[in-house]
Every structure is written in structure tokens, then in C-alpha cells.
């Protein structure tokens, strides 16, 4: 549950680090106008910028979003045996045993026309703790839409390995225009990429090399697992 606003937490983090808004602009390359809008409460930072700001200010993303969690960015130690909370990049992890951790279910991503990525933490999914040994980051997202049917259905939970690139044919979360997230199969060509729906009723999105750089089109992570509840 949220206990504070993003704007208030951002101001607190700046004060804690003895930084001015212009310092944050210079360190993150986020525009002065955007930082001002964040501080005035006009907008909340989207996932990619939230990560950059939180890392720069050395605070947890969940805390910065206003949740009742620790402020510090803590890392899981190899010898940790008790239940603990840890923050790795833009996901909040909760160690439940020595063998599993919970990763945040950040929100719905439509498997259809791209819409704004929802950043609220809806719940948690468990993964083996060993998956974090290589320093990889994971989060979970819920499918909403039928453009990736039949492989993925509305309500499915997909486990995402966060990474900025993929192989051709991977099913990925892709950010378009900096703010919009979509779940599609990525087909790489020599100077373009195609975001391909699996449902033939939907048309693919084709982005040229220029589009990729200017919109931009950015890989957020790849799907490594789908979880589905049986329906009767």
C-alpha cells in the first residue's frame, strides 16, 4: 500500500543526498522539465527513468514509488538465512527461504496495442533464488489482451528476465516511445526489427533503424516462463 507520493519521496531523497534538482538532471540526463514535473507531482517517473533516478540517489525503487519499504538499496548476501527484503535494480525481492525469492508483479502489460506500462506492484511471484546468482534481474507482468494467443492468454503471468537485448524470435517486453510497453515476439532483420503478434488477427509493428534510435524502441526483458491458472 502506498504511504507517500512519488514527488515527496523524490524531494526526501534529494535532501538526503544533499542534491539539487539540477544535480539530478546532470547525473541522469533526464530533462529539467521532467524532473520539475516529478517534483511538482504532475507525473510519476516511468519504469526506465524510475530505475535511473533510484540508482542515482541510491534508494530503492519501491520506496521511491511511495511504498512502505526500506529506503536503502540492499543486496542479498550469500550467507543470508533468515527472511529478508532486498532491492535489485527496479524490482523488490523478498527472500522467503534459502531456495526461493519473491519477485514483484509490477502490473499489466497488454498483448495488443501498446499502452502506458503500469508500475504499481500488484503482488509477488516466487522464483528459485539461484536465478539471482549471476546478477540477473527479474520481474513478473500480467498479460492483458489476445494478440499473443495461443501461447499467452489474458491473465497469464510471465516471468521476465530484465536485459536490454534479445535474440531474434524471443518474446519480449518492449518499450516504445519511452513510455509505452508491449509484449511481442521480436524478429530482427539487418536494419529493422518487427514486433510480431502471434495472433494472425493483429498486424505486426515494423520499426526501421531510424525508428529504433529516435522513438526509441528498447528491449526491456525477455519472457522465460509463463504461469497460468487452470480454469474450469
N, C-alpha and C positions, 0 to 999 in steps of 0.2 A: 504494500500500500504506500502511495506517495505521502510523504510528510512535509515536503517543501517543494518550491518551484525550481525549475532549472535556472532561472535568472538569479534567484537568491543564492543558490549553491555556487554558481559561477562567480558571483561577487565575493563570496566567502573564500573560494579557492584562490582568487586573485589576491585578496588581502593576506591570506595565509602565506602565499609565496612572495609577498611584497612586490607584486607586479601591477603595472598599469595596463589598461586595455590596449594601448598602443604596443606595449611589450608583447602581448599575446598575438597581436596582428603580425608583428615582425617575426615571431618564433614559429608561427603556424602557417603563414601566408594566406590565412583566411582574411577576407576583406574587412576594412574598418567598418563598413556599413553593416555587414553581417554580425560582427562582434557587438556593435551597438544595438542591433535588433535583439540579439540574445539577452543582453544586459537589461534592456527595456522591457523584456517579456513579450515582445512581438512574435518571436518564433523560438522554437526549440531546435537545437542542432540535430541534423540527421545523423544516421549511424556512422558514416565515414568521418564526418567532422567532429562528432562526439568523441570518437576514438582519439583523434589528433589532439583535441583540447585536453582531454583527460590525461593523456600520456604526457603532454607538455607540462601540465600542472601537477603531475604525479598524484592523481586522485583516481578513485575507482569510478568507472562509467556509471554503475548503478547508483552510487552516491550522488554523482553529478546530476543524474536524471531526477533526483529528489527522493530516492528510496531510503528506507530506514536500515542502512547498512554502514559498515565502516568506511571512513573516508580514504584510508590508505590503500594503495595498490599492493596487495600482499601476494607472494608467490608460494606455491606448495613446496614444502621441504620433503626430501626423500624419506626422512625418518619420522614423518608425522603419522601418528597412530590414532589420535582422537578426532572426533568430528570437528571440522573447522571450515571457515569460509575463506575462499581465495579468489583473487581477481586476476584474470589473464586476458590482457588486451580488452576487447569490447564485449566480453562475456563474464558473467559472475558464476563461478563454480562453487559448488558445495560438496565437500568430501563426505560421503555417507558411510563408507567403510574403507579399509585399506585397499580394496579392489575396485571400487566404483566411485564415480563422482557424478554430480548432477550438473547439467548444463542448462542455461536458460532458454525457455521457449519465448523468443522475442516478440512474436506477433505474426499476423497473417501476411503472406505474400501471394498475390493472385497468380494462378497459372492461366493467365489470359492477357488482356490489355494491361500494360504496366500502370500501376498506381503508386502513390506515395507509400514507402515502406513504413510499416507500423513498428514503433520501437518499444512499446510497453512490454514488460515481462509478464507473460500470461501464466507461466508455470515452469516446471523443470522436467527434463528427461535425463535418465541415467545412461552413462556410457562407461566402459572399462577405464579405470584410472591409468592403465598402461598406455592408453592412446595419447596421453599428455607428455609421455617421456621424451619425445623428440621436440618438444616445444611448440607443437601444433596447437591451434585454437579451434574450438568447435562451438556451434550453437545450433538450436533447433528452430524450425519455422513450420507454420501450418499452411498447407495448400488450400487455396480458395479459388475454385474455377475448374473448368474441364478441358483446357487446351492441352494438358499433358496426359489426358486419358488415352489409353487404358493403364499406362504404367503407374500413374499417380492420380488419385481421386480426391475430391473435396473432403477435407477433414484429416487427410493423411499428415503425419508428422515426418518431416525429412530432417535427417541429421546432416549438417553442413560442416565440412572441413574448410576453414577460412584460408583462402590463398588468392593471390592476385592474378593467377594464370591457370590455364587448364589445357588438356589435350582435346583435339577435335573429336566430337562425339560425346563429351562429358555433359551431364545435366547439371546446370549451374544456376546460381543466383547471380543476376547481372544487374548492375546499376546503370541506368540510362539518364542522361541529362543531369547527373549529380544527385538527384533526389528520388528518382523512380526506380523501383525494384521489380524484376520479373523473373520467373523461373522457366527456363527453356533449355533445350539441347543446343549446345554451341557447336557449329560447324565452321571450321577455319578454312579459309581459302588464301591464296597468295597475298592479296591486298584487301581482303574484306573478311567479315565474319557474318554468319547467318544465325539468328536466334530462331530455332525451329520448334514449333509446337508439334506434339506427337499426334494430336487430333487433326485429321485432314480437313475439318471444317474451318480451321483457322489458317490464316496466311502467315508465312514466315516474315521476320523482320530482317532486312539486309542492310548492313552498315559498311560503307566504304572506309578506306584507310583514313580519309579526311574526317568522316563522321566519328570514327573511333577516337581520334585525337581531340576533336572540337566539341563534341556533345557533352562530355565524353561518354564512351561505353567502357565500363570497368567490370571485370570479373571480381565478385566478392567471395565466392567459395563454390565448392563442388558438392553435389549430393553423394553421400557414401552409404546411406541406409534410408529405407522408408519403413515407417511403422503405421500399422493400420488396425483399427478395432474391428472385430467381426460384427456384422450386423445381421440380425435375424428378421 
